[in-house]
């Protein structure tokens, strides 16, 4: 373990000792938190020696404080950059790790509650609902959240309920100090939920936002989940998502990593029920010295399950991207249908994208495939545009936008799709000219 890790762990131990009596949840949760911290101190935070973390920029991580603030004032105003056309009465804010639920929020068949409030009211129910993170490297930041989180969001959808228009969950960080947040989403039998998570942040100190999210879909539940990272260039975030799906449930996530200096996203999806379906699509764009690191594990536990994974990456300047995707088909998962596609563009000589597709099949009678490519723009397509009188920079920008549209076009809500398209165009050369073509 490095000296930087030792220093960080010592700081975590001191911070927990100072904060433990003020954290919500009572005696039972204090035991859980102490156990989580003890295991974290024993095993340490992940580093470059851990296989699934090898591509992360550890020099940048070393400059980030992981010690959560014991008390951070909630900003008085809503963060800049929020969607202006979100459905009224459906916005929930998490500001520097503190949950703010306006009184106007009211959804049919849906309960939205702050985690701190839920822990104060009935910590026993949440103790059963929130999983205890494991010891492996991919769960260490979830252990950090287990030990320190004092707030977050709990979303529960009743059986057979349809939440209607999307719920808008905004995570905003000022950068003044590290923060931890937990989110629990529990969708009942045959329920429907649309959730848009929007990550914003201002320029601030070199600190880290840590998010641990758990999603449980009961039999026949459907969830549409759009996740948009739009933080400022100095921000950094690590997130750990755990998804569990029962019989006939359907989950669809669209992930756009378009902000921050450093983003690390971990997703572990377990398809535990027959005929469960999971679709993941993702786009990362990195320029300057920014980095996006995406790790996914899709575990097919039951038979007749289906998964689709589509990831596109674009890197320019000294930007670094990584996609590490693993599909595991267990012994009892016959008739699994799974596919994974990763295509990546390098737009400058010093840009880097690392791709590591993995497929492990432990049963017969399955249909599985994966593929990955990394390269530059198609010279034939570029020549075609140049022959039509389009200048080289604009031609490259148009082809890059078309490449990103593989993922962006899947956003069904027109206003959200336009917003994301504008963010993508904003990262391209000759953006003003390109807008005229769209």
Residue, then its C-alpha position, 0 to 999 in steps of 0.5 A: x500500500x502506498x504512502x498516499x493510501x496510508x495517509x488517506x486511510x489515517x485521515x478517514x479513521x480520524x474523520x470517522x471518529x469525529x463524526x460517528x456519533x452525529x451520523x443518523x441511524x442509531x446503534x444498529x447503523x453505527x455498528x454497520x458503519x464501524x464494520x464498513x470502516x474496519x474492512x476499508x482500513x483493512x483492505x484499503x481503497x483500490x489502486x493500480x494493482x487492482x485489475x479493474x482499476x488499472x486504467x485510472x489516472x492515479x496521479x490525479x486521484x492522489x490529488x483528491x481528498x476522499x475524506x467527507x466533510x462532517x458538515x457542509x452547508x447546503x447552498x441557498x440557491x439551485x445549481x446552474x445548468x439544471x434542465x429548464x423544461x423538466x416536468x413540474x413537481x418532479x425535481x429532487x436535489x442532492x446538494x453537496x450530499x444533502x437531500x432537498x425535496x421540495x414540498x411540491x414533489x408528488x408522484x402517483x404511487x411513488x415515495x421519495x424520501x431523504x435518506x437521513x429522514x428515513x434513517x431517523x424514522x425507521x432505520x431497521x427497514x433501511x437496514x434490511x433494504x440497503x445491502x452491505x457492500x462486499x470486500x472486493x476492490x470494486x466495492x471499496x468506495x461503496x464501503x466508504x459510502x456505508x461508513x460515512x453517508x448521512x444523506x441521500x435519496x430513497x425512491x420506492x414505487x408501489x406495485x402496479x404503479x406508473x410514475x408517468x413523466x420522468x423524475x428529475x434527480x439533480x446531484x450538485x457539488x460545490x467542490x468545497x469538500x469531498x461528499x458521499x451519497x447513497x441512493x436506493x431505488x426499489x421498484x415494485x411488481x409491474x411498476x414503471x419508473x422513468x428517472x433522469x439523474x443529472x450531475x452538475x458542479x462548480x469549480x472548486x477544490x480538488x475533492x471527490x464526490x462518491x455515489x453508491x446507488x442500489x436499484x432493485x426491480x421486482x417481477x415485471x418492473x420497468x425502469x428507464x434510467x438516463x444519467x448525464x454527467x455535466x460537471x465542471x472541468x475540475x470535478x471528480x466522481x466515483x460511482x458504484x451502482x448495484x442492479x438486481x432484476x427479478x423475473x420479467x423485469x426490464x432495465x434500460x440505462x443511457x449513460x453520458x459521461x460529458x463532464x468532470x476532470x475524472x469520472x469512474x463508473x462501476x455497474x454490477x447488474x445481476x439478472x436473477x429472474x427468468x426473462x429479465x432484460x437489461x440494456x446499457x448504452x454509454x457515451x464518453x467524450x474526453x479532451x484536454x487532460x480529462x478521463x472517463x473510466x467505465x467498468x460494467x459487469x453483467x451477470x446472467x444468473x437465471x435462464x432466458x435472460x437478455x442483455x445489450x451493451x452499446x458503448x461509444x468513446x471519443x478522445x482528443x488532445x490528451x484525453x483518456x478513456x477506458x471501457x472494461x466490460x465483462x459479461x458472465x453467464x452462470x451455470x443456470x443461465x441457459x438460453x441467455x442472449x447477450x451482446x456487447x459492442x464498443x467502438x472508439x474514436x481517437x482524434x489526436x496522436x496523444x489521446x488514449x482509449x483502453x478497451x477490455x471486453x470480456x465474456x465468460x460462459x459457464x453453461x451451454x445453449x446460449x447466444x453471446x457476442x462481443x466486439x470492440x474497435x478503436x481507430x480514427x475517422x473513416x478516410x473514405x467518409x472524410x474524403x466524401x465530405x471534403x469533395x462536397x466543399x466542406x472544410x476539413x475541421x467541419x467535416x471531422x466534426x460532422x463525422x464525430x457527431x454522427x458517430x456519437x449519434x449511435x447513442x444519443x439518438x436512443x434518447x426518446x424524450x425530445x427535449x433531453x435529446x436536444x440538450x445532450x446533442x447540444x453538449x456533444x456539439x459543444x465539444x466539437x471543432x467549428x461547433x457553430x458551423x456544425x449547428x447549421x447542419x443539424 
